[in-house]
Amino acid sequence: MEEKVKTILDYFEQISAIPRCSKNEEQIGLWLKQWAETKQLAVKKDAAGNLLINVPPTPGYENAPIIVIQGHTDMVCEKTPDSTHDFSNDPIKNIIDGDWLRADNTTLGADNGIAIALAMAVADDESITHPPLELLFTVDEETGLNGAKELEPGFIEGRVLLNVDSETEGIFTVGCAGGKHTHISRKLTLTDLAEKSQIFNLNISGLHGGHSGIDIIKQRASANKILARTLHQLAIACDLRMISLKGGSAHNAIARDADVAFACASENSGDLTRMVSEFERTVQTDYGTIETNLAIKLRAAESPAPKIKALGVAETRNVINLLLSLPHGVMGMSTVFTDLVETSNNLATVEIKDDTLQILTSQRSLTRSRLDEIANSIGAMAAIAGTDTRYDSEYPPWTPNMQSPLLELCRKIYKQGFDQEANVISVHAGLECAIMGEKYEGRDLISVGPDIRDPHSPNEGLDIPSLGKVWRFMEALLKSYGSK
């Protein structure tokens, strides 16, 4: 492993030791502030918790433009069902597996901790020549780009911004989808179960999950949709009464697991296990090699129901019908970029909490009009089902500027360094560039990054050789401003 990459990974190891789930970035912010002060670098913090660290230019670069290197401090906190990891206290355990860095049954947090590590390594390497730098570390990106939304006018001065939150090396990202969350809720009526009722627990597990923007094109299964389909089949044979429901974990993660407890009259329950086994085989066939570990399991409680409350049969069917009708997956493809999703919806989380059904869906689109269309469509379905709906966490698309001087320079530097052309794309995911481009007019922005597989899932991995290439590209890009 080259020495520069080892330095970056050493920083990342330190970052991984600090809990930093979204909305819990206070410790990582304090650590970064202390690091900057130790290096005698000016640092400021805004009301939202965003940090800006100023790095003076190397001699000869005093008149070069200020370059902003930007990443976010929070991470999506996902783990396997059998993991005992406590994200509020435990460090992420990093494991080198050949060319890949991964974690021990949790998300790795390379999205976007590796951006922090890269920026720190640049600032700390005296052998690198560079213009004045502003290291911008935003908070609460994963729940809706909220830190970027709270950036104040004048917080950054640089007019050239390098976002390090892309996930494929050799690709320059110049555009992204906008997004919106639709929250659906409904008060439920729960009544006592009959003593003879048999209770069952239905579990969907073994799915890949993944990033609801980047991975949505891969046609991976949603545990919430499979749960709804399975319940629909069972409701044909038995009058179900739903007791509890929980599926998915985050707005930007495809649901990997879902669980429901329900009851039905004992005399009607005999065929349910057989039906679930048959439907499991059907769904496994549907997804073939996409979801090779998909499992649908039904377990009957060993004893009759104690005094438990449940939904009525009609209300249970209404919940199932709503989950069936809500869309999940690709809604349309881009007419501009090949193999790029234009519009999608993620049926992110479903839960019965106390006496309320709560559903969160996440819409994305490259255009504002289609974003509104899919959100309004979901709102209409919810209205028909008699539920309440609210929208939040909206952010705009980032429209590509193919005449960007920064893009032209980056393509030139990449070609010179690696003797190959970089690809230029827009992505079906939210990037803070969309917010900052709208908030700070006239900025030239681009997004780069190393290869990261399966972000937002415990399968997340960072390709170490690609990290070395990103480092060499950034070093050459910063150096190039000395000749301007």
C-alpha positions in Angstrom: 0.0 0.0 0.0 1.4 3.4 -1.0 2.4 5.7 1.9 0.0 8.5 1.0 -3.0 6.1 1.0 -1.9 4.7 4.4 -1.9 8.2 5.8 -5.5 8.7 4.5 -6.6 5.4 6.0 -5.0 6.3 9.3 -7.1 9.4 9.4 -10.1 7.4 8.5 -9.5 5.0 11.3 -9.5 7.9 13.7 -12.7 9.2 12.2 -14.3 5.8 12.5 -13.7 5.7 16.2 -16.0 8.6 16.7 -19.8 8.0 16.7 -21.3 10.2 13.9 -24.8 9.0 12.9 -26.8 11.8 11.3 -27.8 14.5 13.9 -25.1 13.2 16.2 -22.1 15.0 14.8 -21.1 17.0 17.8 -18.1 14.8 18.8 -16.7 14.6 15.3 -17.0 18.4 15.0 -15.2 18.9 18.2 -12.4 16.5 17.2 -12.0 18.3 13.8 -11.9 21.7 15.6 -9.2 20.5 18.0 -7.2 19.0 15.1 -7.3 22.3 13.2 -6.3 24.3 16.3 -3.4 21.9 16.9 -2.3 22.6 13.3 -2.7 26.3 13.9 -5.4 26.5 11.2 -8.2 29.0 11.5 -11.5 27.3 12.0 -15.1 28.5 12.3 -18.4 26.9 13.0 -21.9 28.0 12.1 -25.2 27.7 14.0 -26.0 24.4 12.3 -22.6 22.8 13.2 -20.9 23.1 9.8 -17.2 23.6 10.1 -14.8 25.6 7.8 -11.1 25.2 8.2 -8.7 27.6 6.4 -5.5 26.2 5.0 -2.9 28.8 3.9 -1.5 28.5 0.4 2.0 27.2 -0.2 4.6 29.7 -1.4 3.9 30.8 -4.9 0.2 30.1 -4.7 -0.9 33.2 -2.8 -2.7 34.7 -5.8 -4.4 31.4 -6.9 -8.1 31.1 -6.4 -9.4 29.6 -3.1 -10.4 26.0 -3.5 -13.1 24.5 -1.4 -12.7 20.8 -0.5 -16.0 19.6 0.8 -17.5 16.5 2.5 -20.1 15.7 5.2 -19.4 14.4 8.7 -22.4 12.2 9.2 -23.0 8.6 8.1 -25.9 6.2 7.6 -25.9 3.8 10.5 -27.0 0.4 9.4 -26.1 -3.0 10.7 -26.9 -6.7 10.2 -29.7 -8.1 12.3 -27.3 -10.2 14.4 -24.9 -7.3 15.1 -24.7 -5.9 18.6 -23.0 -2.7 17.5 -24.1 0.4 19.4 -23.7 3.3 17.0 -24.0 5.9 19.8 -20.9 4.6 21.6 -18.9 1.9 19.7 -16.2 2.7 17.1 -16.7 1.3 13.6 -14.3 -1.7 13.2 -12.5 -1.4 9.9 -11.3 -4.5 8.2 -8.9 -4.7 5.2 -10.0 -7.5 2.9 -7.7 -7.7 -0.1 -8.1 -4.4 -2.0 -11.2 -3.5 0.0 -11.9 -1.8 3.3 -15.1 -2.9 5.0 -16.6 -2.9 8.4 -17.7 -5.6 10.8 -21.4 -6.1 10.0 -22.1 -2.4 9.9 -21.9 0.4 7.4 -18.3 1.5 6.9 -19.0 5.2 6.8 -16.6 5.8 3.8 -19.7 7.8 2.7 -18.5 10.3 3.5 -15.8 10.0 6.1 -13.2 9.3 3.4 -13.7 12.9 2.2 -12.8 14.2 5.6 -9.7 11.9 5.7 -8.6 13.1 2.2 -9.0 16.7 3.1 -7.1 16.3 6.3 -4.3 14.5 4.5 -4.0 17.3 1.9 -3.8 19.9 4.6 -1.2 18.0 6.6 1.1 17.1 3.7 3.8 19.7 3.3 5.0 18.1 0.0 1.8 19.1 -1.7 1.7 22.5 -3.4 -1.7 24.1 -3.4 -3.8 27.3 -3.4 -5.6 28.7 -0.4 -7.9 25.9 0.8 -11.2 26.0 2.6 -12.1 22.6 4.1 -15.9 22.6 4.4 -17.4 19.8 6.6 -21.2 19.9 6.6 -23.5 18.1 9.0 -26.7 16.1 8.7 -26.4 15.3 4.9 -27.9 11.9 5.0 -31.3 12.9 6.3 -31.9 15.6 3.6 -28.8 17.7 3.0 -29.8 19.7 6.0 -26.3 21.1 6.9 -25.8 22.5 3.5 -29.3 24.0 3.6 -28.3 25.9 6.7 -25.1 27.4 5.3 -25.1 31.2 5.7 -24.2 33.7 3.1 -20.5 34.4 3.1 -19.6 31.3 5.1 -17.3 30.2 2.2 -15.2 32.5 0.0 -13.9 30.0 -2.6 -15.6 30.0 -6.0 -14.2 26.6 -7.0 -15.6 23.7 -5.0 -14.5 20.1 -5.1 -17.1 17.8 -3.5 -15.7 14.4 -2.5 -18.9 12.5 -2.2 -19.1 10.6 -5.5 -18.7 6.8 -5.4 -16.9 5.8 -8.6 -13.3 6.7 -9.4 -12.7 8.0 -12.9 -16.1 9.7 -13.0 -16.8 13.4 -12.6 -20.2 14.1 -11.4 -21.7 17.4 -12.6 -25.4 17.0 -11.8 -27.8 15.1 -9.5 -31.4 14.5 -8.7 -33.5 16.6 -6.4 -35.5 14.9 -3.7 -38.5 15.1 -1.4 -39.9 13.1 1.5 -43.5 12.2 1.8 -44.8 11.2 5.3 -48.0 9.2 5.5 -49.8 8.7 8.8 -53.1 7.4 10.1 -54.6 6.9 13.6 -55.6 3.3 14.1 -58.1 1.6 16.2 -56.8 -1.4 18.2 -59.1 -3.7 20.2 -58.6 -6.9 22.3 -57.9 -10.2 20.5 -60.1 -13.2 21.2 -58.4 -15.6 23.5 -58.4 -18.4 20.8 -56.5 -16.3 18.3 -53.2 -17.7 17.0 -50.4 -15.2 16.8 -47.8 -15.4 13.9 -44.6 -13.5 13.2 -43.7 -12.9 9.6 -40.2 -11.9 8.7 -38.5 -10.7 5.5 -34.7 -10.8 5.6 -31.5 -11.4 3.6 -32.0 -8.6 1.1 -29.1 -6.5 -0.3 -30.7 -3.1 0.5 -28.4 -0.3 -0.5 -28.5 3.4 -1.4 -32.0 4.4 -2.5 -30.6 6.6 -5.2 -27.5 4.9 -6.6 -28.7 1.3 -6.2 -32.4 1.8 -7.2 -31.6 0.9 -10.8 -30.3 -2.5 -9.7 -33.9 -3.7 -9.2 -33.1 -4.9 -5.7 -36.1 -6.0 -3.6 -37.8 -3.9 -1.0 -38.5 -5.8 2.2 -41.6 -3.6 2.7 -43.1 -4.4 -0.7 -42.4 -8.2 -0.2 -44.0 -8.0 3.2 -47.1 -6.4 1.7 -47.3 -9.0 -1.1 -47.0 -11.8 1.4 -49.7 -10.4 3.7 -52.0 -10.0 0.8 -51.6 -13.7 0.0 -52.3 -14.7 3.5 -55.3 -12.5 3.9 -57.0 -14.5 1.2 -56.9 -17.6 3.4 -57.4 -16.0 6.8 -58.9 -12.9 8.4 -55.8 -11.3 9.6 -55.6 -8.8 12.5 -52.3 -6.9 12.5 -50.6 -6.4 15.9 -47.3 -4.8 15.0 -45.4 -3.7 11.9 -41.9 -2.5 11.3 -39.8 -2.4 8.1 -36.8 -0.4 6.8 -34.6 1.9 8.7 -33.8 5.1 6.8 -35.2 7.3 4.0 -32.2 6.8 1.8 -31.7 3.0 2.3 -33.7 0.3 0.4 -35.4 -1.7 3.1 -33.5 -4.9 3.9 -35.7 -6.3 6.6 -39.3 -6.2 7.7 -41.4 -7.8 10.4 -45.1 -8.1 11.2 -47.0 -9.8 14.0 -50.6 -10.7 13.3 -53.4 -13.0 14.5 -56.1 -15.1 12.9 -58.6 -17.6 14.2 -56.8 -20.9 15.1 -59.1 -23.0 12.9 -58.1 -21.0 9.8 -54.4 -20.9 10.4 -53.2 -24.4 9.3 -52.3 -23.6 5.7 -50.4 -20.4 6.4 -46.9 -21.9 6.8 -47.3 -23.9 3.5 -48.5 -20.7 1.7 -45.5 -18.7 2.9 -43.1 -21.4 1.8 -44.7 -21.5 -1.6 -44.7 -17.7 -1.9 -41.1 -17.6 -0.8 -40.1 -19.8 -3.8 -42.2 -17.5 -6.1 -40.5 -14.4 -4.9 -37.0 -16.0 -5.0 -37.7 -16.9 -8.7 -38.9 -13.3 -9.3 -35.5 -11.9 -8.1 -33.3 -14.7 -9.3 -29.6 -13.8 -8.9 -30.4 -10.3 -7.7 -31.5 -11.4 -4.2 -29.9 -14.9 -3.6 -30.4 -14.7 0.2 -34.0 -13.6 0.2 -36.0 -15.3 3.0 -39.6 -15.2 4.0 -40.3 -16.9 7.3 -43.4 -17.5 9.3 -43.3 -18.5 12.9 -46.4 -19.4 15.1 -46.4 -18.4 18.7 -46.1 -21.4 21.0 -49.0 -20.3 23.3 -52.4 -18.7 22.8 -52.6 -15.0 22.6 -52.5 -13.2 26.0 -54.4 -9.9 26.3 -53.1 -8.2 23.2 -54.6 -5.4 21.1 -54.7 -5.6 17.3 -56.3 -3.9 14.3 -59.6 -5.1 13.1 -59.8 -7.3 10.0 -61.0 -4.4 7.7 -58.4 -2.0 8.9 -55.7 -4.6 8.6 -56.7 -5.1 4.9 -56.6 -1.3 4.4 -53.0 -1.1 5.7 -52.0 -4.0 3.4 -53.7 -2.4 0.4 -52.0 0.9 1.0 -48.6 -0.8 1.2 -49.4 -2.7 -2.0 -50.4 0.4 -3.9 -47.5 2.6 -2.9 -44.8 2.5 -5.6 -41.2 1.4 -5.1 -38.3 1.5 -7.6 -37.7 3.2 -10.9 -40.5 5.4 -12.2 -38.7 6.7 -15.4 -35.3 6.8 -17.1 -33.4 9.9 -18.3 -33.7 10.9 -21.9 -30.4 12.8 -21.7 -27.9 10.4 -19.9 -27.7 6.7 -20.9 -28.7 4.2 -18.2 -29.5 7.0 -15.6 -32.7 6.9 -13.6 -34.7 10.1 -14.0 -37.4 9.5 -11.3 -37.8 7.0 -8.5 -39.5 6.3 -5.2 -38.3 4.4 -2.2 -40.8 2.9 0.1 -38.4 3.5 2.9 -39.9 2.8 6.3 -43.2 1.5 7.6 -44.2 1.1 11.3 -47.1 0.9 13.6 -46.0 3.1 16.5 -48.4 3.2 19.5 -51.7 3.6 17.7 -50.5 5.3 14.5 -49.4 3.9 11.1 -46.3 5.8 9.9 -44.9 5.4 6.4 -42.0 7.3 4.9 -41.4 7.4 1.2 -38.5 9.2 -0.5 -38.8 10.6 -4.0 -36.0 11.6 -6.4 -35.9 13.1 -9.8 -33.6 15.0 -12.2 -36.4 17.5 -12.9 -38.6 19.5 -10.5 -41.8 18.8 -12.4 -41.4 15.0 -12.2 -40.4 15.2 -8.6 -43.6 17.0 -7.8 -45.5 14.6 -10.0 -44.4 11.5 -8.1 -44.8 13.1 -4.7 -48.3 14.3 -5.6 -49.2 10.9 -6.9 -48.2 9.3 -3.6 -50.2 11.9 -1.8 -53.2 11.1 -3.8 -52.9 7.4 -3.0 -52.6 8.2 0.6 -55.7 10.5 0.5 -57.8 7.7 -1.0 -56.7 5.5 1.8 -57.9 8.1 4.3 -54.4 9.0 5.7 -52.7 12.3 6.5 -49.8 13.4 4.3 -47.0 15.9 4.8 -43.9 16.8 2.7 -40.4 17.8 3.9 -36.7 17.6 3.2 -37.0 18.9 -0.3 -33.9 19.9 -2.2 -33.4 20.9 -5.8 -31.8 19.1 -8.7 -28.3 20.1 -9.7 -28.4 20.9 -13.4 -25.2 19.9 -15.3 -23.0 22.7 -16.8 -21.0 21.0 -19.5 -19.1 24.2 -20.3 -17.7 24.4 -16.7 -14.0 25.6 -16.7 -13.5 23.3 -13.7 -14.8 20.3 -15.6 -12.5 21.1 -18.5 -9.5 21.4 -16.2 -10.4 18.2 -14.3 -10.7 16.2 -17.6 -7.3 17.5 -18.7 -5.6 16.7 -15.5 -7.1 13.2 -15.4 -6.1 12.5 -19.0 -2.5 13.6 -18.3 -2.3 11.6 -15.1 -3.8 8.3 -16.1 -3.7 8.3 -20.0 -7.5 7.8 -20.2 -10.6 9.9 -20.3 -12.7 10.4 -17.3 -16.5 9.8 -17.7 -18.8 12.8 -17.0 -22.2 11.9 -15.5 -25.2 13.1 -13.5 -26.4 10.8 -10.7 -29.7 9.7 -9.3 -28.9 10.8 -5.8 -28.8 13.9 -3.8 -25.5 15.8 -3.5 -24.8 18.9 -1.5 -23.6 20.6 -4.7 -27.3 21.1 -5.6 -27.8 23.2 -2.5 -24.5 25.1 -2.6 -24.8 25.8 -6.3 -28.2 27.4 -5.6 -27.1 29.2 -2.4 -23.8 30.5 -3.7 -24.3 31.7 -7.2 -21.4 31.7 -9.6 -19.5 28.8 -8.0 -17.9 26.2 -10.2 -18.6 22.7 -8.7 -17.7 19.2 -9.4 -17.9 15.9 -7.4 -15.3 13.1 -7.3 -14.6 10.2 -5.1 -13.1 6.6 -4.8 -15.0 3.4 -5.6 -17.5 2.7 -2.8 -19.8 -0.3 -3.1 -23.2 -0.7 -1.4 -23.2 2.5 0.6 -25.9 2.7 3.2 -25.8 -1.0 3.9 -23.6 -3.3 6.0 -22.0 -4.5 2.7 -20.4 -1.1 2.2 -16.8 -1.3 1.0 -14.1 1.1 -0.1 -11.7 0.1 -2.9 -8.3 1.0 -1.7 -6.4 1.3 -5.0 -9.1 3.7 -6.3 -8.4 5.9 -3.2 -4.8 6.2 -4.4 -5.9 7.4 -7.8 -8.2 10.0 -6.3 -5.3 11.3 -4.1 -3.0 11.6 -7.1 -5.7 13.4 -9.1 -6.3 15.9 -6.3 -2.6 16.5 -5.9 -2.2 17.2 -9.6 -5.3 19.4 -9.7 -4.2 21.6 -6.8 -0.7 21.9 -8.2 -2.0 23.0 -11.6 -3.3 26.3 -10.2 0.3 27.4 -9.6 0.7 28.0 -13.3 -2.4 30.2 -13.7 
